[in-house]
Amino acid sequence: MKRTHLPLNALRVFDAAARHLSFTRAADELAVTPAAVGQQIRALEDVLGVVLFRRTSKGLELTDEAQAGLSALRTGFLHFEEAVQAMQAGQSSHVYTIAGPREFVAAWLAPRLAAFRRDNPQARFVIVDGDMTDFTEANLDLAIRWTEGPGDMEGAPLGPPERVTVGEGEWIGWPGDVSDEVGDTDAAPAVMVSDAGQAVAAALAGMGRARVPALLVAGMAESGLIDVTGKTEPCRRGYWLVAPRPQWRQKKVQALVAALTTG
């Protein structure tokens, strides 16, 4: 059904003028001039084809037509306020739904979420596997992606775009490792896996060596669980925390982003 165009600003002015029965006091409430109030009222009367106010010796009075619609109008504004509050409710929610690569969640994200919860015990997390999960379908707040940048979303890097080599032997390949990023000329990988986490697991199993995100294996390297061979190299991709702009602007999301990108 096609909805009738509603002159919402003029209706808001009418509501204020009707409550005060004064264009001057309505103007003070709305932070505009009395002339602007009068202009909006006249424009609304033209649209509706009725007279809304009459001037008497006692001041302004509402016409019968204005009285007939005023109660429903005010009910409508209350519904608008309830709708806005409902849409903003997610900002005050303490539940975060986050998507990210499973191994990165385990190695890097989970300890930081635990630290965030220690400072914010009301926080709750729903973790979804997969860095390319659709925001709308999964009702996500944030996603972590191994990418060159946020693209058409808002985002913040979780660390420098760097990679390291782990393991020894023939190369283990995975889709996120572009072999010519920094001038590599190695032959085709002897082993292909689906993601960086599997590349790390294959290297640990002795199947070869792999170029993997430095941030992914930093904790394992520090604890001696995995050997890093060679120097840290720059690369185009890095781990990015991303979200569509409406989610990114939510206070609860900004709080978590700040915690994950500080230090």
C-alpha positions in Angstrom: 0.0 0.0 0.0 1.4 3.4 -1.0 1.8 5.7 2.0 0.6 9.3 2.0 3.4 11.7 2.2 3.4 13.2 5.7 4.7 16.8 6.3 6.3 15.6 9.6 8.1 18.9 10.4 5.0 21.0 9.9 3.0 18.5 12.1 5.7 18.8 14.8 5.3 22.6 14.7 1.5 22.3 14.8 1.7 20.1 17.9 3.9 22.6 19.7 1.7 25.5 18.7 -1.4 23.6 19.8 0.1 22.8 23.2 1.1 26.4 23.9 -1.6 28.2 21.9 1.1 30.6 21.0 3.4 30.8 18.0 6.0 32.7 20.1 6.2 30.0 22.8 6.2 27.2 20.2 9.1 29.0 18.5 11.0 29.1 21.8 10.5 25.4 22.2 11.6 24.6 18.7 14.5 27.1 18.6 13.1 28.9 15.6 11.4 32.3 15.0 7.7 32.9 15.4 7.6 33.8 11.7 9.0 30.3 10.9 6.2 28.8 13.0 3.6 30.8 11.2 5.0 29.8 7.8 4.9 26.1 8.7 1.3 26.3 10.0 0.2 28.1 6.8 1.9 25.5 4.7 0.3 22.7 6.6 -3.1 24.4 6.3 -2.6 24.6 2.5 -1.7 20.9 2.4 -4.6 19.8 4.5 -7.1 22.3 3.1 -8.4 23.3 6.5 -7.8 26.2 9.0 -6.1 25.0 12.1 -6.1 28.2 14.3 -8.3 31.2 14.7 -7.3 34.4 16.4 -9.7 35.8 19.1 -9.5 38.5 21.6 -8.2 36.0 24.1 -5.4 34.7 21.7 -5.2 31.6 19.5 -7.8 28.9 19.5 -7.9 25.6 17.8 -10.5 25.0 15.2 -12.8 22.0 15.3 -10.7 20.4 12.4 -7.5 20.9 14.4 -9.1 19.4 17.5 -10.3 16.4 15.6 -6.8 15.3 14.5 -4.7 16.4 17.5 -5.2 13.4 19.7 -4.3 10.9 17.0 -1.3 13.1 16.0 0.1 13.0 19.5 -0.4 9.3 19.7 1.5 9.0 16.4 4.4 11.0 17.8 4.5 8.7 20.8 4.7 5.7 18.5 7.5 7.4 16.6 9.4 7.8 19.9 8.8 4.2 20.8 10.0 3.1 17.3 13.2 5.1 17.6 13.9 3.7 21.1 13.3 0.2 19.8 15.8 0.8 16.9 18.3 2.2 19.4 17.9 -0.6 21.9 20.8 -2.5 20.3 23.2 0.2 21.3 22.5 -0.5 25.0 22.6 -4.3 24.5 25.5 -6.1 26.0 25.4 -9.0 23.5 28.0 -8.9 20.7 27.8 -11.1 17.7 31.2 -11.4 16.0 32.4 -13.4 13.0 36.0 -14.3 12.3 38.4 -17.1 11.2 38.2 -19.9 13.8 41.9 -20.1 14.4 42.4 -16.4 14.8 39.5 -16.2 17.2 41.1 -18.9 19.3 44.7 -17.6 19.1 44.2 -13.8 19.3 40.6 -12.7 19.8 39.4 -15.0 22.7 42.0 -13.8 25.2 41.1 -10.2 24.5 37.4 -10.8 24.8 38.1 -12.4 28.1 40.0 -9.3 29.2 37.1 -7.1 28.0 34.6 -9.1 30.0 36.7 -8.7 33.1 36.2 -5.0 32.8 32.7 -5.3 31.5 31.1 -8.4 33.2 27.7 -7.7 31.7 29.1 -8.4 28.2 28.1 -11.5 26.3 29.5 -12.9 23.1 28.2 -14.9 20.2 31.1 -16.1 18.0 30.3 -17.1 14.4 32.9 -19.0 12.4 33.8 -17.5 9.0 35.3 -14.1 8.1 33.0 -13.5 5.2 29.7 -14.2 7.0 26.9 -11.9 5.9 26.2 -9.1 8.4 22.4 -9.0 7.8 21.8 -12.8 7.7 23.9 -13.5 10.9 22.8 -10.2 12.6 26.5 -9.4 13.2 27.9 -6.5 15.2 31.5 -7.0 13.9 33.6 -9.2 11.7 37.3 -9.9 11.5 38.6 -10.3 8.0 42.0 -11.0 6.4 41.9 -8.4 3.8 43.6 -5.4 2.2 41.2 -2.9 3.9 37.7 -2.3 5.1 36.3 -1.9 1.6 32.9 -0.3 1.7 32.6 -0.8 5.5 34.0 1.1 8.4 37.0 -0.6 9.9 40.2 -0.6 11.9 43.4 -2.7 11.5 44.1 -5.2 14.4 47.8 -5.0 13.7 50.4 -4.3 11.0 49.9 -6.1 7.7 52.7 -8.6 8.1 53.4 -12.3 7.6 56.0 -14.8 8.7 57.1 -18.2 7.6 56.6 -21.2 9.8 57.8 -24.8 9.4 60.4 -26.2 7.0 60.3 -28.0 3.6 58.1 -27.4 0.6 55.6 -24.7 0.5 52.1 -25.0 1.9 49.7 -22.8 0.1 46.3 -21.2 1.0 44.0 -18.7 -0.7 45.0 -15.7 1.4 48.7 -16.2 0.6 49.5 -14.4 -2.7 52.9 -15.7 -3.6 54.0 -12.6 -5.6 53.0 -10.0 -3.0 56.6 -9.2 -2.2 58.3 -10.6 -5.3 58.3 -14.3 -4.4 59.0 -16.6 -7.3 58.4 -20.0 -5.7 57.0 -22.9 -7.5 53.4 -24.1 -7.0 52.8 -25.3 -3.4 53.2 -28.9 -2.7 50.2 -28.8 -0.3 47.1 -26.6 -0.6 44.8 -25.9 2.3 41.8 -23.7 2.7 42.9 -21.0 5.2 45.8 -19.7 7.3 44.8 -21.8 10.3 45.0 -25.0 8.3 48.4 -23.8 6.9 49.7 -23.5 10.5 48.4 -26.9 11.4 50.0 -28.5 8.4 53.3 -26.8 9.2 53.1 -28.0 12.8 52.5 -31.5 11.5 55.7 -31.4 9.4 54.0 -31.2 6.0 56.1 -28.2 5.0 56.4 -24.4 5.5 53.8 -21.7 5.1 53.6 -18.0 5.0 50.9 -17.0 7.5 49.7 -13.8 9.2 52.2 -12.7 11.9 49.4 -11.8 14.2 48.0 -15.3 14.0 51.1 -17.1 15.3 52.6 -14.4 17.5 51.4 -16.0 20.7 52.4 -19.5 19.6 55.9 -18.2 18.6 56.4 -16.4 22.0 55.4 -19.6 23.9 57.7 -21.8 21.7 54.9 -23.8 20.2 55.9 -23.0 16.7 59.2 -22.0 15.0 59.3 -18.9 12.9 61.9 -19.0 10.1 63.2 -15.9 8.5 62.2 -12.3 9.0 58.8 -10.7 9.3 57.7 -9.5 5.9 55.2 -6.8 4.9 52.2 -7.9 2.9 49.1 -6.2 1.4 46.6 -8.0 3.7 46.1 -7.7 7.4 43.4 -8.6 10.0 40.7 -5.9 9.9 37.9 -5.4 12.3 34.9 -4.2 10.1 31.2 -3.4 10.3 28.7 -1.4 8.2 28.6 2.2 9.3 25.4 2.0 11.4 26.8 -0.8 13.5 30.2 0.9 13.7 28.6 4.0 15.2 26.9 2.1 18.1 28.4 3.0 21.5 28.7 -0.7 22.5 30.6 -1.5 19.3 32.9 1.6 19.7 33.7 0.4 23.2 34.8 -3.0 22.0 36.7 -1.7 19.0 38.6 0.6 21.3 39.5 -2.3 23.6 40.7 -4.5 20.7 42.7 -1.8 18.9 44.5 -0.3 21.9 47.9 -1.5 22.7 
